[in-house]
Amino acid sequence: MKPEPPPTGQTRPPDPSEQEPMLYCPCCDARLAELKCKLICRRCGYYMSCADYY
Ligand SMILES: [Zn+2]
């Protein structure tokens, strides 16, 4: 009796593009700063809350 190898191949490779939502300001294309549950554009003052994009 030999132990079966652990099932491999089911693990998904890490995808850095899905780590965190990188959102950009629709007004000025600056990157939004994440602040608690809001995304704020420091350039023009635009902001959106998490509830808006989830
Ligand atoms: Zn902006």
mmCIF file of the protein (N, C-alpha, C, O) and its ligand, coordinates in Angstrom:
data_MODEL
# 
_entry.id   MODEL 
# 
loop_
_entity.id 
_entity.type 
_entity.pdbx_number_of_molecules 
1 polymer     1 
2 non-polymer 1 
# 
_entity_poly.entity_id                      1 
_entity_poly.type                           'polypeptide(L)' 
_entity_poly.nstd_linkage                   no 
_entity_poly.nstd_monomer                   no 
_entity_poly.pdbx_seq_one_letter_code       MKPEPPPTGQTRPPDPSEQEPMLYCPCCDARLAELKCKLICRRCGYYMSCADYY 
_entity_poly.pdbx_seq_one_letter_code_can   MKPEPPPTGQTRPPDPSEQEPMLYCPCCDARLAELKCKLICRRCGYYMSCADYY 
_entity_poly.pdbx_strand_id                 A 
# 
loop_
_entity_poly_seq.entity_id 
_entity_poly_seq.num 
_entity_poly_seq.mon_id 
_entity_poly_seq.hetero 
1 1  MET n 
1 2  LYS n 
1 3  PRO n 
1 4  GLU n 
1 5  PRO n 
1 6  PRO n 
1 7  PRO n 
1 8  THR n 
1 9  GLY n 
1 10 GLN n 
1 11 THR n 
1 12 ARG n 
1 13 PRO n 
1 14 PRO n 
1 15 ASP n 
1 16 PRO n 
1 17 SER n 
1 18 GLU n 
1 19 GLN n 
1 20 GLU n 
1 21 PRO n 
1 22 MET n 
1 23 LEU n 
1 24 TYR n 
1 25 CYS n 
1 26 PRO n 
1 27 CYS n 
1 28 CYS n 
1 29 ASP n 
1 30 ALA n 
1 31 ARG n 
1 32 LEU n 
1 33 ALA n 
1 34 GLU n 
1 35 LEU n 
1 36 LYS n 
1 37 CYS n 
1 38 LYS n 
1 39 LEU n 
1 40 ILE n 
1 41 CYS n 
1 42 ARG n 
1 43 ARG n 
1 44 CYS n 
1 45 GLY n 
1 46 TYR n 
1 47 TYR n 
1 48 MET n 
1 49 SER n 
1 50 CYS n 
1 51 ALA n 
1 52 ASP n 
1 53 TYR n 
1 54 TYR n 
# 
loop_
_struct_asym.id 
_struct_asym.entity_id 
A 1 
B 2 
# 
loop_
_chem_comp.id 
_chem_comp.type 
_chem_comp.mon_nstd_flag 
ALA 'L-peptide linking' y 
ARG 'L-peptide linking' y 
ASP 'L-peptide linking' y 
CYS 'L-peptide linking' y 
GLN 'L-peptide linking' y 
GLU 'L-peptide linking' y 
GLY 'peptide linking'   y 
ILE 'L-peptide linking' y 
LEU 'L-peptide linking' y 
LYS 'L-peptide linking' y 
MET 'L-peptide linking' y 
PRO 'L-peptide linking' y 
SER 'L-peptide linking' y 
THR 'L-peptide linking' y 
TYR 'L-peptide linking' y 
ZN  non-polymer         . 
# 
_pdbx_entity_nonpoly.entity_id   2 
_pdbx_entity_nonpoly.name        ? 
_pdbx_entity_nonpoly.comp_id     ZN 
# 
_pdbx_nonpoly_scheme.asym_id         B 
_pdbx_nonpoly_scheme.entity_id       2 
_pdbx_nonpoly_scheme.mon_id          ZN 
_pdbx_nonpoly_scheme.ndb_seq_num     1 
_pdbx_nonpoly_scheme.pdb_seq_num     101 
_pdbx_nonpoly_scheme.auth_seq_num    101 
_pdbx_nonpoly_scheme.pdb_mon_id      ZN 
_pdbx_nonpoly_scheme.auth_mon_id     ZN 
_pdbx_nonpoly_scheme.pdb_strand_id   A 
_pdbx_nonpoly_scheme.pdb_ins_code    . 
# 
loop_
_atom_site.group_PDB 
_atom_site.id 
_atom_site.type_symbol 
_atom_site.label_atom_id 
_atom_site.label_alt_id 
_atom_site.label_comp_id 
_atom_site.label_asym_id 
_atom_site.label_entity_id 
_atom_site.label_seq_id 
_atom_site.pdbx_PDB_ins_code 
_atom_site.Cartn_x 
_atom_site.Cartn_y 
_atom_site.Cartn_z 
_atom_site.occupancy 
_atom_site.B_iso_or_equiv 
_atom_site.pdbx_formal_charge 
_atom_site.auth_seq_id 
_atom_site.auth_comp_id 
_atom_site.auth_asym_id 
_atom_site.auth_atom_id 
_atom_site.pdbx_PDB_model_num 
ATOM   1   N  N  . MET A 1 1  ? 0.840   -1.208 0.000   1.00 0.00 ? 1   MET A N  1 
ATOM   2   C  CA . MET A 1 1  ? 0.000   0.000  0.000   1.00 0.00 ? 1   MET A CA 1 
ATOM   3   C  C  . MET A 1 1  ? 0.877   1.261  0.000   1.00 0.00 ? 1   MET A C  1 
ATOM   4   O  O  . MET A 1 1  ? 1.632   1.505  0.941   1.00 0.00 ? 1   MET A O  1 
ATOM   5   N  N  . LYS A 1 2  ? 0.770   2.006  -1.006  1.00 0.00 ? 2   LYS A N  1 
ATOM   6   C  CA . LYS A 1 2  ? 1.496   3.287  -1.028  1.00 0.00 ? 2   LYS A CA 1 
ATOM   7   C  C  . LYS A 1 2  ? 0.486   4.438  -0.998  1.00 0.00 ? 2   LYS A C  1 
ATOM   8   O  O  . LYS A 1 2  ? -0.587  4.363  -1.596  1.00 0.00 ? 2   LYS A O  1 
ATOM   9   N  N  . PRO A 1 3  ? 0.853   5.481  -0.301  1.00 0.00 ? 3   PRO A N  1 
ATOM   10  C  CA . PRO A 1 3  ? -0.100  6.622  -0.207  1.00 0.00 ? 3   PRO A CA 1 
ATOM   11  C  C  . PRO A 1 3  ? -0.296  7.289  -1.560  1.00 0.00 ? 3   PRO A C  1 
ATOM   12  O  O  . PRO A 1 3  ? 0.645   7.452  -2.337  1.00 0.00 ? 3   PRO A O  1 
ATOM   13  N  N  . GLU A 1 4  ? -1.507  7.658  -1.815  1.00 0.00 ? 4   GLU A N  1 
ATOM   14  C  CA . GLU A 1 4  ? -1.783  8.335  -3.083  1.00 0.00 ? 4   GLU A CA 1 
ATOM   15  C  C  . GLU A 1 4  ? -1.223  9.750  -3.065  1.00 0.00 ? 4   GLU A C  1 
ATOM   16  O  O  . GLU A 1 4  ? -1.255  10.425 -2.036  1.00 0.00 ? 4   GLU A O  1 
ATOM   17  N  N  . PRO A 1 5  ? -0.727  10.180 -4.169  1.00 0.00 ? 5   PRO A N  1 
ATOM   18  C  CA . PRO A 1 5  ? -0.219  11.564 -4.227  1.00 0.00 ? 5   PRO A CA 1 
ATOM   19  C  C  . PRO A 1 5  ? -1.367  12.558 -4.109  1.00 0.00 ? 5   PRO A C  1 
ATOM   20  O  O  . PRO A 1 5  ? -2.485  12.289 -4.548  1.00 0.00 ? 5   PRO A O  1 
ATOM   21  N  N  . PRO A 1 6  ? -1.081  13.688 -3.522  1.00 0.00 ? 6   PRO A N  1 
ATOM   22  C  CA . PRO A 1 6  ? -2.152  14.705 -3.403  1.00 0.00 ? 6   PRO A CA 1 
ATOM   23  C  C  . PRO A 1 6  ? -2.588  15.182 -4.780  1.00 0.00 ? 6   PRO A C  1 
ATOM   24  O  O  . PRO A 1 6  ? -1.765  15.310 -5.687  1.00 0.00 ? 6   PRO A O  1 
ATOM   25  N  N  . PRO A 1 7  ? -3.847  15.439 -4.934  1.00 0.00 ? 7   PRO A N  1 
ATOM   26  C  CA . PRO A 1 7  ? -4.347  15.878 -6.249  1.00 0.00 ? 7   PRO A CA 1 
ATOM   27  C  C  . PRO A 1 7  ? -3.796  17.231 -6.640  1.00 0.00 ? 7   PRO A C  1 
ATOM   28  O  O  . PRO A 1 7  ? -4.083  18.243 -6.002  1.00 0.00 ? 7   PRO A O  1 
ATOM   29  N  N  . THR A 1 8  ? -3.017  17.237 -7.677  1.00 0.00 ? 8   THR A N  1 
ATOM   30  C  CA . THR A 1 8  ? -2.486  18.518 -8.166  1.00 0.00 ? 8   THR A CA 1 
ATOM   31  C  C  . THR A 1 8  ? -3.090  18.812 -9.529  1.00 0.00 ? 8   THR A C  1 
ATOM   32  O  O  . THR A 1 8  ? -3.718  17.952 -10.148 1.00 0.00 ? 8   THR A O  1 
ATOM   33  N  N  . GLY A 1 9  ? -2.892  20.021 -9.978  1.00 0.00 ? 9   GLY A N  1 
ATOM   34  C  CA . GLY A 1 9  ? -3.441  20.377 -11.283 1.00 0.00 ? 9   GLY A CA 1 
ATOM   35  C  C  . GLY A 1 9  ? -4.753  21.124 -11.147 1.00 0.00 ? 9   GLY A C  1 
ATOM   36  O  O  . GLY A 1 9  ? -5.226  21.752 -12.095 1.00 0.00 ? 9   GLY A O  1 
ATOM   37  N  N  . GLN A 1 10 ? -5.340  21.051 -9.952  1.00 0.00 ? 10  GLN A N  1 
ATOM   38  C  CA . GLN A 1 10 ? -6.589  21.778 -9.758  1.00 0.00 ? 10  GLN A CA 1 
ATOM   39  C  C  . GLN A 1 10 ? -6.342  23.194 -9.246  1.00 0.00 ? 10  GLN A C  1 
ATOM   40  O  O  . GLN A 1 10 ? -7.230  24.046 -9.274  1.00 0.00 ? 10  GLN A O  1 
ATOM   41  N  N  . THR A 1 11 ? -5.136  23.418 -8.785  1.00 0.00 ? 11  THR A N  1 
ATOM   42  C  CA . THR A 1 11 ? -4.846  24.751 -8.246  1.00 0.00 ? 11  THR A CA 1 
ATOM   43  C  C  . THR A 1 11 ? -4.653  25.736 -9.387  1.00 0.00 ? 11  THR A C  1 
ATOM   44  O  O  . THR A 1 11 ? -3.925  25.471 -10.344 1.00 0.00 ? 11  THR A O  1 
ATOM   45  N  N  . ARG A 1 12 ? -5.304  26.849 -9.269  1.00 0.00 ? 12  ARG A N  1 
ATOM   46  C  CA . ARG A 1 12 ? -5.188  27.868 -10.303 1.00 0.00 ? 12  ARG A CA 1 
ATOM   47  C  C  . ARG A 1 12 ? -3.908  28.672 -10.095 1.00 0.00 ? 12  ARG A C  1 
ATOM   48  O  O  . ARG A 1 12 ? -3.558  28.999 -8.961  1.00 0.00 ? 12  ARG A O  1 
ATOM   49  N  N  . PRO A 1 13 ? -3.240  28.978 -11.135 1.00 0.00 ? 13  PRO A N  1 
ATOM   50  C  CA . PRO A 1 13 ? -2.038  29.814 -11.009 1.00 0.00 ? 13  PRO A CA 1 
ATOM   51  C  C  . PRO A 1 13 ? -2.408  31.222 -10.558 1.00 0.00 ? 13  PRO A C  1 
ATOM   52  O  O  . PRO A 1 13 ? -3.472  31.732 -10.910 1.00 0.00 ? 13  PRO A O  1 
ATOM   53  N  N  . PRO A 1 14 ? -1.549  31.833 -9.797  1.00 0.00 ? 14  PRO A N  1 
ATOM   54  C  CA . PRO A 1 14 ? -1.854  33.184 -9.319  1.00 0.00 ? 14  PRO A CA 1 
ATOM   55  C  C  . PRO A 1 14 ? -1.923  34.172 -10.463 1.00 0.00 ? 14  PRO A C  1 
ATOM   56  O  O  . PRO A 1 14 ? -1.009  34.271 -11.281 1.00 0.00 ? 14  PRO A O  1 
ATOM   57  N  N  . ASP A 1 15 ? -3.011  34.892 -10.504 1.00 0.00 ? 15  ASP A N  1 
ATOM   58  C  CA . ASP A 1 15 ? -3.186  35.879 -11.548 1.00 0.00 ? 15  ASP A CA 1 
ATOM   59  C  C  . ASP A 1 15 ? -3.128  37.273 -10.928 1.00 0.00 ? 15  ASP A C  1 
ATOM   60  O  O  . ASP A 1 15 ? -4.080  37.691 -10.269 1.00 0.00 ? 15  ASP A O  1 
ATOM   61  N  N  . PRO A 1 16 ? -2.060  37.979 -11.120 1.00 0.00 ? 16  PRO A N  1 
ATOM   62  C  CA . PRO A 1 16 ? -1.920  39.293 -10.474 1.00 0.00 ? 16  PRO A CA 1 
ATOM   63  C  C  . PRO A 1 16 ? -2.953  40.292 -10.948 1.00 0.00 ? 16  PRO A C  1 
ATOM   64  O  O  . PRO A 1 16 ? -3.194  41.296 -10.277 1.00 0.00 ? 16  PRO A O  1 
ATOM   65  N  N  . SER A 1 17 ? -3.564  40.038 -12.084 1.00 0.00 ? 17  SER A N  1 
ATOM   66  C  CA . SER A 1 17 ? -4.549  40.995 -12.584 1.00 0.00 ? 17  SER A CA 1 
ATOM   67  C  C  . SER A 1 17 ? -5.857  40.911 -11.806 1.00 0.00 ? 17  SER A C  1 
ATOM   68  O  O  . SER A 1 17 ? -6.712  41.790 -11.915 1.00 0.00 ? 17  SER A O  1 
ATOM   69  N  N  . GLU A 1 18 ? -6.006  39.840 -11.016 1.00 0.00 ? 18  GLU A N  1 
ATOM   70  C  CA . GLU A 1 18 ? -7.261  39.713 -10.261 1.00 0.00 ? 18  GLU A CA 1 
ATOM   71  C  C  . GLU A 1 18 ? -7.052  39.918 -8.775  1.00 0.00 ? 18  GLU A C  1 
ATOM   72  O  O  . GLU A 1 18 ? -7.963  39.688 -7.981  1.00 0.00 ? 18  GLU A O  1 
ATOM   73  N  N  . GLN A 1 19 ? -5.874  40.344 -8.397  1.00 0.00 ? 19  GLN A N  1 
ATOM   74  C  CA . GLN A 1 19 ? -5.594  40.524 -6.975  1.00 0.00 ? 19  GLN A CA 1 
ATOM   75  C  C  . GLN A 1 19 ? -6.454  41.645 -6.395  1.00 0.00 ? 19  GLN A C  1 
ATOM   76  O  O  . GLN A 1 19 ? -7.105  41.460 -5.367  1.00 0.00 ? 19  GLN A O  1 
ATOM   77  N  N  . GLU A 1 20 ? -6.457  42.784 -7.040  1.00 0.00 ? 20  GLU A N  1 
ATOM   78  C  CA . GLU A 1 20 ? -7.240  43.895 -6.552  1.00 0.00 ? 20  GLU A CA 1 
ATOM   79  C  C  . GLU A 1 20 ? -7.749  44.703 -7.727  1.00 0.00 ? 20  GLU A C  1 
ATOM   80  O  O  . GLU A 1 20 ? -7.084  44.802 -8.758  1.00 0.00 ? 20  GLU A O  1 
ATOM   81  N  N  . PRO A 1 21 ? -8.915  45.274 -7.572  1.00 0.00 ? 21  PRO A N  1 
ATOM   82  C  CA . PRO A 1 21 ? -9.477  46.049 -8.674  1.00 0.00 ? 21  PRO A CA 1 
ATOM   83  C  C  . PRO A 1 21 ? -8.750  47.370 -8.849  1.00 0.00 ? 21  PRO A C  1 
ATOM   84  O  O  . PRO A 1 21 ? -8.850  48.262 -8.006  1.00 0.00 ? 21  PRO A O  1 
ATOM   85  N  N  . MET A 1 22 ? -8.034  47.487 -9.925  1.00 0.00 ? 22  MET A N  1 
ATOM   86  C  CA . MET A 1 22 ? -7.374  48.747 -10.225 1.00 0.00 ? 22  MET A CA 1 
ATOM   87  C  C  . MET A 1 22 ? -8.327  49.583 -11.069 1.00 0.00 ? 22  MET A C  1 
ATOM   88  O  O  . MET A 1 22 ? -8.538  49.310 -12.250 1.00 0.00 ? 22  MET A O  1 
ATOM   89  N  N  . LEU A 1 23 ? -8.881  50.574 -10.459 1.00 0.00 ? 23  LEU A N  1 
ATOM   90  C  CA . LEU A 1 23 ? -9.836  51.386 -11.183 1.00 0.00 ? 23  LEU A CA 1 
ATOM   91  C  C  . LEU A 1 23 ? -9.262  52.760 -11.456 1.00 0.00 ? 23  LEU A C  1 
ATOM   92  O  O  . LEU A 1 23 ? -8.462  53.301 -10.693 1.00 0.00 ? 23  LEU A O  1 
ATOM   93  N  N  . TYR A 1 24 ? -9.698  53.288 -12.559 1.00 0.00 ? 24  TYR A N  1 
ATOM   94  C  CA . TYR A 1 24 ? -9.215  54.598 -12.944 1.00 0.00 ? 24  TYR A CA 1 
ATOM   95  C  C  . TYR A 1 24 ? -10.377 55.569 -13.051 1.00 0.00 ? 24  TYR A C  1 
ATOM   96  O  O  . TYR A 1 24 ? -11.508 55.194 -13.360 1.00 0.00 ? 24  TYR A O  1 
ATOM   97  N  N  . CYS A 1 25 ? -10.070 56.791 -12.794 1.00 0.00 ? 25  CYS A N  1 
ATOM   98  C  CA . CYS A 1 25 ? -11.090 57.826 -12.811 1.00 0.00 ? 25  CYS A CA 1 
ATOM   99  C  C  . CYS A 1 25 ? -11.664 57.990 -14.212 1.00 0.00 ? 25  CYS A C  1 
ATOM   100 O  O  . CYS A 1 25 ? -10.909 58.166 -15.169 1.00 0.00 ? 25  CYS A O  1 
ATOM   101 N  N  . PRO A 1 26 ? -12.977 57.936 -14.348 1.00 0.00 ? 26  PRO A N  1 
ATOM   102 C  CA . PRO A 1 26 ? -13.597 58.124 -15.664 1.00 0.00 ? 26  PRO A CA 1 
ATOM   103 C  C  . PRO A 1 26 ? -13.507 59.566 -16.131 1.00 0.00 ? 26  PRO A C  1 
ATOM   104 O  O  . PRO A 1 26 ? -13.748 59.863 -17.301 1.00 0.00 ? 26  PRO A O  1 
ATOM   105 N  N  . CYS A 1 27 ? -13.167 60.445 -15.229 1.00 0.00 ? 27  CYS A N  1 
ATOM   106 C  CA . CYS A 1 27 ? -13.103 61.867 -15.597 1.00 0.00 ? 27  CYS A CA 1 
ATOM   107 C  C  . CYS A 1 27 ? -11.731 62.265 -16.119 1.00 0.00 ? 27  CYS A C  1 
ATOM   108 O  O  . CYS A 1 27 ? -11.616 62.947 -17.137 1.00 0.00 ? 27  CYS A O  1 
ATOM   109 N  N  . CYS A 1 28 ? -10.686 61.829 -15.409 1.00 0.00 ? 28  CYS A N  1 
ATOM   110 C  CA . CYS A 1 28 ? -9.358  62.317 -15.779 1.00 0.00 ? 28  CYS A CA 1 
ATOM   111 C  C  . CYS A 1 28 ? -8.352  61.188 -15.938 1.00 0.00 ? 28  CYS A C  1 
ATOM   112 O  O  . CYS A 1 28 ? -7.170  61.439 -16.176 1.00 0.00 ? 28  CYS A O  1 
ATOM   113 N  N  . ASP A 1 29 ? -8.813  59.939 -15.807 1.00 0.00 ? 29  ASP A N  1 
ATOM   114 C  CA . ASP A 1 29 ? -7.944  58.772 -16.034 1.00 0.00 ? 29  ASP A CA 1 
ATOM   115 C  C  . ASP A 1 29 ? -6.829  58.628 -15.006 1.00 0.00 ? 29  ASP A C  1 
ATOM   116 O  O  . ASP A 1 29 ? -5.902  57.842 -15.202 1.00 0.00 ? 29  ASP A O  1 
ATOM   117 N  N  . ALA A 1 30 ? -6.911  59.365 -13.935 1.00 0.00 ? 30  ALA A N  1 
ATOM   118 C  CA . ALA A 1 30 ? -5.928  59.161 -12.874 1.00 0.00 ? 30  ALA A CA 1 
ATOM   119 C  C  . ALA A 1 30 ? -6.298  57.903 -12.095 1.00 0.00 ? 30  ALA A C  1 
ATOM   120 O  O  . ALA A 1 30 ? -7.464  57.509 -12.055 1.00 0.00 ? 30  ALA A O  1 
ATOM   121 N  N  . ARG A 1 31 ? -5.308  57.283 -11.484 1.00 0.00 ? 31  ARG A N  1 
ATOM   122 C  CA . ARG A 1 31 ? -5.619  56.075 -10.721 1.00 0.00 ? 31  ARG A CA 1 
ATOM   123 C  C  . ARG A 1 31 ? -6.304  56.451 -9.423  1.00 0.00 ? 31  ARG A C  1 
ATOM   124 O  O  . ARG A 1 31 ? -5.893  57.375 -8.721  1.00 0.00 ? 31  ARG A O  1 
ATOM   125 N  N  . LEU A 1 32 ? -7.365  55.704 -9.121  1.00 0.00 ? 32  LEU A N  1 
ATOM   126 C  CA . LEU A 1 32 ? -8.129  56.004 -7.926  1.00 0.00 ? 32  LEU A CA 1 
ATOM   127 C  C  . LEU A 1 32 ? -7.422  55.459 -6.698  1.00 0.00 ? 32  LEU A C  1 
ATOM   128 O  O  . LEU A 1 32 ? -6.888  54.350 -6.713  1.00 0.00 ? 32  LEU A O  1 
ATOM   129 N  N  . ALA A 1 33 ? -7.425  56.236 -5.655  1.00 0.00 ? 33  ALA A N  1 
ATOM   130 C  CA . ALA A 1 33 ? -6.825  55.809 -4.398  1.00 0.00 ? 33  ALA A CA 1 
ATOM   131 C  C  . ALA A 1 33 ? -7.880  55.090 -3.571  1.00 0.00 ? 33  ALA A C  1 
ATOM   132 O  O  . ALA A 1 33 ? -8.997  55.581 -3.412  1.00 0.00 ? 33  ALA A O  1 
ATOM   133 N  N  . GLU A 1 34 ? -7.518  53.927 -3.048  1.00 0.00 ? 34  GLU A N  1 
ATOM   134 C  CA . GLU A 1 34 ? -8.467  53.168 -2.256  1.00 0.00 ? 34  GLU A CA 1 
ATOM   135 C  C  . GLU A 1 34 ? -8.416  53.643 -0.819  1.00 0.00 ? 34  GLU A C  1 
ATOM   136 O  O  . GLU A 1 34 ? -7.370  53.606 -0.172  1.00 0.00 ? 34  GLU A O  1 
ATOM   137 N  N  . LEU A 1 35 ? -9.549  54.086 -0.334  1.00 0.00 ? 35  LEU A N  1 
ATOM   138 C  CA . LEU A 1 35 ? -9.616  54.591 1.031   1.00 0.00 ? 35  LEU A CA 1 
ATOM   139 C  C  . LEU A 1 35 ? -10.808 53.937 1.724   1.00 0.00 ? 35  LEU A C  1 
ATOM   140 O  O  . LEU A 1 35 ? -11.962 54.277 1.462   1.00 0.00 ? 35  LEU A O  1 
ATOM   141 N  N  . LYS A 1 36 ? -10.508 53.000 2.606   1.00 0.00 ? 36  LYS A N  1 
ATOM   142 C  CA . LYS A 1 36 ? -11.559 52.230 3.272   1.00 0.00 ? 36  LYS A CA 1 
ATOM   143 C  C  . LYS A 1 36 ? -12.489 51.614 2.238   1.00 0.00 ? 36  LYS A C  1 
ATOM   144 O  O  . LYS A 1 36 ? -12.085 50.703 1.515   1.00 0.00 ? 36  LYS A O  1 
ATOM   145 N  N  . CYS A 1 37 ? -13.713 52.088 2.153   1.00 0.00 ? 37  CYS A N  1 
ATOM   146 C  CA . CYS A 1 37 ? -14.640 51.485 1.197   1.00 0.00 ? 37  CYS A CA 1 
ATOM   147 C  C  . CYS A 1 37 ? -14.949 52.452 0.069   1.00 0.00 ? 37  CYS A C  1 
ATOM   148 O  O  . CYS A 1 37 ? -16.028 52.421 -0.522  1.00 0.00 ? 37  CYS A O  1 
ATOM   149 N  N  . LYS A 1 38 ? -13.982 53.308 -0.215  1.00 0.00 ? 38  LYS A N  1 
ATOM   150 C  CA . LYS A 1 38 ? -14.202 54.263 -1.293  1.00 0.00 ? 38  LYS A CA 1 
ATOM   151 C  C  . LYS A 1 38 ? -12.992 54.303 -2.194  1.00 0.00 ? 38  LYS A C  1 
ATOM   152 O  O  . LYS A 1 38 ? -11.868 54.008 -1.788  1.00 0.00 ? 38  LYS A O  1 
ATOM   153 N  N  . LEU A 1 39 ? -13.255 54.671 -3.414  1.00 0.00 ? 39  LEU A N  1 
ATOM   154 C  CA . LEU A 1 39 ? -12.161 54.921 -4.341  1.00 0.00 ? 39  LEU A CA 1 
ATOM   155 C  C  . LEU A 1 39 ? -12.210 56.410 -4.688  1.00 0.00 ? 39  LEU A C  1 
ATOM   156 O  O  . LEU A 1 39 ? -13.215 56.929 -5.173  1.00 0.00 ? 39  LEU A O  1 
ATOM   157 N  N  . ILE A 1 40 ? -11.119 57.051 -4.430  1.00 0.00 ? 40  ILE A N  1 
ATOM   158 C  CA . ILE A 1 40 ? -11.104 58.498 -4.568  1.00 0.00 ? 40  ILE A CA 1 
ATOM   159 C  C  . ILE A 1 40 ? -10.064 58.918 -5.587  1.00 0.00 ? 40  ILE A C  1 
ATOM   160 O  O  . ILE A 1 40 ? -8.941  58.416 -5.599  1.00 0.00 ? 40  ILE A O  1 
ATOM   161 N  N  . CYS A 1 41 ? -10.457 59.840 -6.431  1.00 0.00 ? 41  CYS A N  1 
ATOM   162 C  CA . CYS A 1 41 ? -9.502  60.427 -7.360  1.00 0.00 ? 41  CYS A CA 1 
ATOM   163 C  C  . CYS A 1 41 ? -8.912  61.663 -6.702  1.00 0.00 ? 41  CYS A C  1 
ATOM   164 O  O  . CYS A 1 41 ? -9.622  62.614 -6.374  1.00 0.00 ? 41  CYS A O  1 
ATOM   165 N  N  . ARG A 1 42 ? -7.622  61.630 -6.519  1.00 0.00 ? 42  ARG A N  1 
ATOM   166 C  CA . ARG A 1 42 ? -6.974  62.754 -5.851  1.00 0.00 ? 42  ARG A CA 1 
ATOM   167 C  C  . ARG A 1 42 ? -6.782  63.935 -6.800  1.00 0.00 ? 42  ARG A C  1 
ATOM   168 O  O  . ARG A 1 42 ? -6.464  65.044 -6.371  1.00 0.00 ? 42  ARG A O  1 
ATOM   169 N  N  . ARG A 1 43 ? -6.978  63.685 -8.077  1.00 0.00 ? 43  ARG A N  1 
ATOM   170 C  CA . ARG A 1 43 ? -6.731  64.764 -9.024  1.00 0.00 ? 43  ARG A CA 1 
ATOM   171 C  C  . ARG A 1 43 ? -7.934  65.667 -9.173  1.00 0.00 ? 43  ARG A C  1 
ATOM   172 O  O  . ARG A 1 43 ? -7.819  66.891 -9.118  1.00 0.00 ? 43  ARG A O  1 
ATOM   173 N  N  . CYS A 1 44 ? -9.118  65.038 -9.367  1.00 0.00 ? 44  CYS A N  1 
ATOM   174 C  CA . CYS A 1 44 ? -10.288 65.868 -9.637  1.00 0.00 ? 44  CYS A CA 1 
ATOM   175 C  C  . CYS A 1 44 ? -11.344 65.758 -8.544  1.00 0.00 ? 44  CYS A C  1 
ATOM   176 O  O  . CYS A 1 44 ? -12.331 66.494 -8.559  1.00 0.00 ? 44  CYS A O  1 
ATOM   177 N  N  . GLY A 1 45 ? -11.146 64.858 -7.612  1.00 0.00 ? 45  GLY A N  1 
ATOM   178 C  CA . GLY A 1 45 ? -12.076 64.776 -6.501  1.00 0.00 ? 45  GLY A CA 1 
ATOM   179 C  C  . GLY A 1 45 ? -13.210 63.798 -6.723  1.00 0.00 ? 45  GLY A C  1 
ATOM   180 O  O  . GLY A 1 45 ? -14.074 63.651 -5.859  1.00 0.00 ? 45  GLY A O  1 
ATOM   181 N  N  . TYR A 1 46 ? -13.226 63.139 -7.843  1.00 0.00 ? 46  TYR A N  1 
ATOM   182 C  CA . TYR A 1 46 ? -14.255 62.134 -8.107  1.00 0.00 ? 46  TYR A CA 1 
ATOM   183 C  C  . TYR A 1 46 ? -14.080 60.954 -7.160  1.00 0.00 ? 46  TYR A C  1 
ATOM   184 O  O  . TYR A 1 46 ? -12.952 60.567 -6.853  1.00 0.00 ? 46  TYR A O  1 
ATOM   185 N  N  . TYR A 1 47 ? -15.171 60.385 -6.701  1.00 0.00 ? 47  TYR A N  1 
ATOM   186 C  CA . TYR A 1 47 ? -15.041 59.204 -5.863  1.00 0.00 ? 47  TYR A CA 1 
ATOM   187 C  C  . TYR A 1 47 ? -16.224 58.283 -6.058  1.00 0.00 ? 47  TYR A C  1 
ATOM   188 O  O  . TYR A 1 47 ? -17.308 58.717 -6.448  1.00 0.00 ? 47  TYR A O  1 
ATOM   189 N  N  . MET A 1 48 ? -16.011 57.014 -5.785  1.00 0.00 ? 48  MET A N  1 
ATOM   190 C  CA . MET A 1 48 ? -17.097 56.046 -5.835  1.00 0.00 ? 48  MET A CA 1 
ATOM   191 C  C  . MET A 1 48 ? -16.964 55.111 -4.650  1.00 0.00 ? 48  MET A C  1 
ATOM   192 O  O  . MET A 1 48 ? -15.859 54.840 -4.181  1.00 0.00 ? 48  MET A O  1 
ATOM   193 N  N  . SER A 1 49 ? -18.079 54.625 -4.176  1.00 0.00 ? 49  SER A N  1 
ATOM   194 C  CA . SER A 1 49 ? -18.042 53.703 -3.049  1.00 0.00 ? 49  SER A CA 1 
ATOM   195 C  C  . SER A 1 49 ? -18.028 52.277 -3.561  1.00 0.00 ? 49  SER A C  1 
ATOM   196 O  O  . SER A 1 49 ? -18.276 52.026 -4.740  1.00 0.00 ? 49  SER A O  1 
ATOM   197 N  N  . CYS A 1 50 ? -17.734 51.340 -2.663  1.00 0.00 ? 50  CYS A N  1 
ATOM   198 C  CA . CYS A 1 50 ? -17.666 49.934 -3.060  1.00 0.00 ? 50  CYS A CA 1 
ATOM   199 C  C  . CYS A 1 50 ? -18.994 49.454 -3.621  1.00 0.00 ? 50  CYS A C  1 
ATOM   200 O  O  . CYS A 1 50 ? -19.024 48.629 -4.534  1.00 0.00 ? 50  CYS A O  1 
ATOM   201 N  N  . ALA A 1 51 ? -20.072 49.956 -3.087  1.00 0.00 ? 51  ALA A N  1 
ATOM   202 C  CA . ALA A 1 51 ? -21.391 49.502 -3.515  1.00 0.00 ? 51  ALA A CA 1 
ATOM   203 C  C  . ALA A 1 51 ? -21.666 49.868 -4.962  1.00 0.00 ? 51  ALA A C  1 
ATOM   204 O  O  . ALA A 1 51 ? -22.569 49.308 -5.584  1.00 0.00 ? 51  ALA A O  1 
ATOM   205 N  N  . ASP A 1 52 ? -20.901 50.797 -5.499  1.00 0.00 ? 52  ASP A N  1 
ATOM   206 C  CA . ASP A 1 52 ? -21.165 51.240 -6.858  1.00 0.00 ? 52  ASP A CA 1 
ATOM   207 C  C  . ASP A 1 52 ? -20.581 50.290 -7.884  1.00 0.00 ? 52  ASP A C  1 
ATOM   208 O  O  . ASP A 1 52 ? -21.123 50.137 -8.978  1.00 0.00 ? 52  ASP A O  1 
ATOM   209 N  N  . TYR A 1 53 ? -19.481 49.656 -7.535  1.00 0.00 ? 53  TYR A N  1 
ATOM   210 C  CA . TYR A 1 53 ? -18.861 48.805 -8.549  1.00 0.00 ? 53  TYR A CA 1 
ATOM   211 C  C  . TYR A 1 53 ? -18.913 47.335 -8.216  1.00 0.00 ? 53  TYR A C  1 
ATOM   212 O  O  . TYR A 1 53 ? -18.371 46.512 -8.955  1.00 0.00 ? 53  TYR A O  1 
ATOM   213 N  N  . TYR A 1 54 ? -19.568 46.984 -7.097  1.00 0.00 ? 54  TYR A N  1 
ATOM   214 C  CA . TYR A 1 54 ? -19.744 45.565 -6.821  1.00 0.00 ? 54  TYR A CA 1 
ATOM   215 C  C  . TYR A 1 54 ? -21.128 45.132 -7.238  1.00 0.00 ? 54  TYR A C  1 
ATOM   216 O  O  . TYR A 1 54 ? -21.481 43.963 -7.089  1.00 0.00 ? 54  TYR A O  1 
HETATM 217 ZN ZN . ZN  B 2 .  ? -10.311 62.260 -11.696 1.00 0.00 2 101 ZN  A ZN 1 
# 
